Amino acid sequence: MVRAGSRAILVKPAKLEIVQAGNPVLRQRARPLSLTEIRSREIRKLIETMRTCMREAPGVGLAAPQLGLPLQLAVIEDREEYHKEVSEALLKERERSPLPFHVIINPELEVVGEEKAEFFEGCLSLAGFTALVSRARAVRVTCLDEHAKHKVIEATGWYARILQHEIDHLAGTLYIDRMHARSFTSMENLAAFWKGKPVNEIREELEQKSS
């Protein structure tokens, strides 16, 4: 769905699939949804499609621009089953816990405090790659849900990171715009060379190799 002037035009792509970096839609600012649009059957169907795409990927968040639709809409879900292959130590370090499926629409993000956290971060629109990204540890997000009801989310740790990542998508920003450039790597090389190493050690090694 896109808008021309004040009139909404429904667009039904032949196939909704996750677009990859280089697609112009990932670099434009998404437009807000009206209350009427949020309550529409089309948006309800889009949310269900986004939930399916996110789970099939699999991922913990997906923004509408990643399906080629420049709308301020994202879905988030960090299922407990995704944590089974992650060590308890790493889950604790990342402050990561399961999140139920939910929708954020027209979000406004506020950083809470000055504390930062840096971890490897990936994206479904940069399939197969990852890099160290520094993010605010705590955020407050004001948004609408799928019923057009106002809500405020207070988040820390990994949840705060997911929110920042998805809201970046709505502004045309990718994690590669914020990453520690020398840490950019394929998932395979992350496992081969950096698995199990603390982030501070990885950063030190990368900086030593650059001097």
Contacts in CASP RR format, 6 or more apart in sequence:
PFRMAT RR
TARGET T0000
AUTHOR 0000-0000-0000
METHOD contacts of the structure
MODEL  1
MVRAGSRAILVKPAKLEIVQAGNPVLRQRARPLSLTEIRSREIRKLIETM
RTCMREAPGVGLAAPQLGLPLQLAVIEDREEYHKEVSEALLKERERSPLP
FHVIINPELEVVGEEKAEFFEGCLSLAGFTALVSRARAVRVTCLDEHAKH
KVIEATGWYARILQHEIDHLAGTLYIDRMHARSFTSMENLAAFWKGKPVN
EIREELEQKSS
1 8 0 8 1.000
1 9 0 8 1.000
1 10 0 8 1.000
1 11 0 8 1.000
1 37 0 8 1.000
1 42 0 8 1.000
1 43 0 8 1.000
1 46 0 8 1.000
1 69 0 8 1.000
1 71 0 8 1.000
2 8 0 8 1.000
2 9 0 8 1.000
2 11 0 8 1.000
2 31 0 8 1.000
2 69 0 8 1.000
2 70 0 8 1.000
3 9 0 8 1.000
3 31 0 8 1.000
8 34 0 8 1.000
8 37 0 8 1.000
10 42 0 8 1.000
11 69 0 8 1.000
13 68 0 8 1.000
16 49 0 8 1.000
16 53 0 8 1.000
16 67 0 8 1.000
16 68 0 8 1.000
17 53 0 8 1.000
17 67 0 8 1.000
18 53 0 8 1.000
18 57 0 8 1.000
18 62 0 8 1.000
18 66 0 8 1.000
18 67 0 8 1.000
18 124 0 8 1.000
18 125 0 8 1.000
18 127 0 8 1.000
19 25 0 8 1.000
19 26 0 8 1.000
19 65 0 8 1.000
19 66 0 8 1.000
19 67 0 8 1.000
19 68 0 8 1.000
19 125 0 8 1.000
20 125 0 8 1.000
20 126 0 8 1.000
20 127 0 8 1.000
21 125 0 8 1.000
21 126 0 8 1.000
21 174 0 8 1.000
21 176 0 8 1.000
23 68 0 8 1.000
23 125 0 8 1.000
25 65 0 8 1.000
25 68 0 8 1.000
25 69 0 8 1.000
25 70 0 8 1.000
26 65 0 8 1.000
26 66 0 8 1.000
26 125 0 8 1.000
26 169 0 8 1.000
26 172 0 8 1.000
26 174 0 8 1.000
27 172 0 8 1.000
28 65 0 8 1.000
28 70 0 8 1.000
28 172 0 8 1.000
29 70 0 8 1.000
29 170 0 8 1.000
29 171 0 8 1.000
29 172 0 8 1.000
30 63 0 8 1.000
30 64 0 8 1.000
30 65 0 8 1.000
30 70 0 8 1.000
30 71 0 8 1.000
30 72 0 8 1.000
30 73 0 8 1.000
30 169 0 8 1.000
30 170 0 8 1.000
30 171 0 8 1.000
30 172 0 8 1.000
31 70 0 8 1.000
31 71 0 8 1.000
31 72 0 8 1.000
32 72 0 8 1.000
32 106 0 8 1.000
33 43 0 8 1.000
33 71 0 8 1.000
33 72 0 8 1.000
33 73 0 8 1.000
33 105 0 8 1.000
33 106 0 8 1.000
33 144 0 8 1.000
35 144 0 8 1.000
35 148 0 8 1.000
37 43 0 8 1.000
38 105 0 8 1.000
38 144 0 8 1.000
38 146 0 8 1.000
38 147 0 8 1.000
38 148 0 8 1.000
39 147 0 8 1.000
39 148 0 8 1.000
43 73 0 8 1.000
43 146 0 8 1.000
44 146 0 8 1.000
46 64 0 8 1.000
46 67 0 8 1.000
46 69 0 8 1.000
46 71 0 8 1.000
46 73 0 8 1.000
47 73 0 8 1.000
47 75 0 8 1.000
47 103 0 8 1.000
47 146 0 8 1.000
49 67 0 8 1.000
50 62 0 8 1.000
50 64 0 8 1.000
50 67 0 8 1.000
50 73 0 8 1.000
50 75 0 8 1.000
51 75 0 8 1.000
51 77 0 8 1.000
51 101 0 8 1.000
53 62 0 8 1.000
53 67 0 8 1.000
54 60 0 8 1.000
54 61 0 8 1.000
54 62 0 8 1.000
54 75 0 8 1.000
54 77 0 8 1.000
54 124 0 8 1.000
55 77 0 8 1.000
55 79 0 8 1.000
57 124 0 8 1.000
58 82 0 8 1.000
59 82 0 8 1.000
59 124 0 8 1.000
60 76 0 8 1.000
60 77 0 8 1.000
60 78 0 8 1.000
60 82 0 8 1.000
60 99 0 8 1.000
60 162 0 8 1.000
61 74 0 8 1.000
61 75 0 8 1.000
61 76 0 8 1.000
61 77 0 8 1.000
61 124 0 8 1.000
61 162 0 8 1.000
61 165 0 8 1.000
61 166 0 8 1.000
62 74 0 8 1.000
62 75 0 8 1.000
62 124 0 8 1.000
62 166 0 8 1.000
63 73 0 8 1.000
63 74 0 8 1.000
63 166 0 8 1.000
63 169 0 8 1.000
63 170 0 8 1.000
64 70 0 8 1.000
64 71 0 8 1.000
64 72 0 8 1.000
64 73 0 8 1.000
64 74 0 8 1.000
64 170 0 8 1.000
65 71 0 8 1.000
65 169 0 8 1.000
65 170 0 8 1.000
65 172 0 8 1.000
66 124 0 8 1.000
66 125 0 8 1.000
66 169 0 8 1.000
72 105 0 8 1.000
72 106 0 8 1.000
72 107 0 8 1.000
72 170 0 8 1.000
73 103 0 8 1.000
73 104 0 8 1.000
73 105 0 8 1.000
73 170 0 8 1.000
74 103 0 8 1.000
74 104 0 8 1.000
74 107 0 8 1.000
74 166 0 8 1.000
74 167 0 8 1.000
74 169 0 8 1.000
74 170 0 8 1.000
75 101 0 8 1.000
75 102 0 8 1.000
75 103 0 8 1.000
75 104 0 8 1.000
76 99 0 8 1.000
76 101 0 8 1.000
76 102 0 8 1.000
76 103 0 8 1.000
76 104 0 8 1.000
76 162 0 8 1.000
76 163 0 8 1.000
76 166 0 8 1.000
77 99 0 8 1.000
77 100 0 8 1.000
77 101 0 8 1.000
77 102 0 8 1.000
78 96 0 8 1.000
78 97 0 8 1.000
78 98 0 8 1.000
78 99 0 8 1.000
78 158 0 8 1.000
78 159 0 8 1.000
78 162 0 8 1.000
79 98 0 8 1.000
80 98 0 8 1.000
83 91 0 8 1.000
83 96 0 8 1.000
83 98 0 8 1.000
86 96 0 8 1.000
90 196 0 8 1.000
91 97 0 8 1.000
94 117 0 8 1.000
94 119 0 8 1.000
94 157 0 8 1.000
94 158 0 8 1.000
95 117 0 8 1.000
95 137 0 8 1.000
95 156 0 8 1.000
95 157 0 8 1.000
95 158 0 8 1.000
95 159 0 8 1.000
96 157 0 8 1.000
96 158 0 8 1.000
96 159 0 8 1.000
97 158 0 8 1.000
97 159 0 8 1.000
99 159 0 8 1.000
99 162 0 8 1.000
102 145 0 8 1.000
103 145 0 8 1.000
103 146 0 8 1.000
104 141 0 8 1.000
104 143 0 8 1.000
104 144 0 8 1.000
104 145 0 8 1.000
104 153 0 8 1.000
104 163 0 8 1.000
104 166 0 8 1.000
104 167 0 8 1.000
105 143 0 8 1.000
105 144 0 8 1.000
105 145 0 8 1.000
105 146 0 8 1.000
105 148 0 8 1.000
106 143 0 8 1.000
106 144 0 8 1.000
107 141 0 8 1.000
107 142 0 8 1.000
107 143 0 8 1.000
107 163 0 8 1.000
107 167 0 8 1.000
107 170 0 8 1.000
108 141 0 8 1.000
108 142 0 8 1.000
108 143 0 8 1.000
109 139 0 8 1.000
109 140 0 8 1.000
109 141 0 8 1.000
109 163 0 8 1.000
109 164 0 8 1.000
109 167 0 8 1.000
110 139 0 8 1.000
110 140 0 8 1.000
110 141 0 8 1.000
110 142 0 8 1.000
111 136 0 8 1.000
111 138 0 8 1.000
111 139 0 8 1.000
112 136 0 8 1.000
112 138 0 8 1.000
112 139 0 8 1.000
112 140 0 8 1.000
112 154 0 8 1.000
113 136 0 8 1.000
113 137 0 8 1.000
113 138 0 8 1.000
115 136 0 8 1.000
115 137 0 8 1.000
115 138 0 8 1.000
116 134 0 8 1.000
116 135 0 8 1.000
116 136 0 8 1.000
116 137 0 8 1.000
117 134 0 8 1.000
117 135 0 8 1.000
117 136 0 8 1.000
117 137 0 8 1.000
117 157 0 8 1.000
117 161 0 8 1.000
118 132 0 8 1.000
118 133 0 8 1.000
118 134 0 8 1.000
118 135 0 8 1.000
118 180 0 8 1.000
118 199 0 8 1.000
118 203 0 8 1.000
119 132 0 8 1.000
119 133 0 8 1.000
119 161 0 8 1.000
119 199 0 8 1.000
120 130 0 8 1.000
120 131 0 8 1.000
120 132 0 8 1.000
120 133 0 8 1.000
120 183 0 8 1.000
120 190 0 8 1.000
120 194 0 8 1.000
120 199 0 8 1.000
121 130 0 8 1.000
121 131 0 8 1.000
121 132 0 8 1.000
121 133 0 8 1.000
121 135 0 8 1.000
121 161 0 8 1.000
121 165 0 8 1.000
121 175 0 8 1.000
121 179 0 8 1.000
122 128 0 8 1.000
122 129 0 8 1.000
122 130 0 8 1.000
122 131 0 8 1.000
122 175 0 8 1.000
123 129 0 8 1.000
123 165 0 8 1.000
123 174 0 8 1.000
123 175 0 8 1.000
125 169 0 8 1.000
125 174 0 8 1.000
126 174 0 8 1.000
126 175 0 8 1.000
126 176 0 8 1.000
128 186 0 8 1.000
128 187 0 8 1.000
129 184 0 8 1.000
129 185 0 8 1.000
129 186 0 8 1.000
129 187 0 8 1.000
130 184 0 8 1.000
130 185 0 8 1.000
130 186 0 8 1.000
130 187 0 8 1.000
130 190 0 8 1.000
131 175 0 8 1.000
131 176 0 8 1.000
131 179 0 8 1.000
131 180 0 8 1.000
131 181 0 8 1.000
131 183 0 8 1.000
131 184 0 8 1.000
131 185 0 8 1.000
132 179 0 8 1.000
132 180 0 8 1.000
132 183 0 8 1.000
132 199 0 8 1.000
132 202 0 8 1.000
132 203 0 8 1.000
133 175 0 8 1.000
133 178 0 8 1.000
133 179 0 8 1.000
133 180 0 8 1.000
134 178 0 8 1.000
134 180 0 8 1.000
135 160 0 8 1.000
135 161 0 8 1.000
135 164 0 8 1.000
135 165 0 8 1.000
135 178 0 8 1.000
136 160 0 8 1.000
136 164 0 8 1.000
137 156 0 8 1.000
137 157 0 8 1.000
137 160 0 8 1.000
138 154 0 8 1.000
138 155 0 8 1.000
138 156 0 8 1.000
138 157 0 8 1.000
138 160 0 8 1.000
139 154 0 8 1.000
139 155 0 8 1.000
139 160 0 8 1.000
139 163 0 8 1.000
139 164 0 8 1.000
140 152 0 8 1.000
140 153 0 8 1.000
140 154 0 8 1.000
140 155 0 8 1.000
141 152 0 8 1.000
141 153 0 8 1.000
141 155 0 8 1.000
141 163 0 8 1.000
141 167 0 8 1.000
142 150 0 8 1.000
142 151 0 8 1.000
142 152 0 8 1.000
142 153 0 8 1.000
143 150 0 8 1.000
143 151 0 8 1.000
143 153 0 8 1.000
144 150 0 8 1.000
144 151 0 8 1.000
145 151 0 8 1.000
153 163 0 8 1.000
155 163 0 8 1.000
165 175 0 8 1.000
168 174 0 8 1.000
168 175 0 8 1.000
168 177 0 8 1.000
168 178 0 8 1.000
176 184 0 8 1.000
180 203 0 8 1.000
180 206 0 8 1.000
182 206 0 8 1.000
182 207 0 8 1.000
182 209 0 8 1.000
182 210 0 8 1.000
183 202 0 8 1.000
183 203 0 8 1.000
183 206 0 8 1.000
185 193 0 8 1.000
185 194 0 8 1.000
194 202 0 8 1.000
END
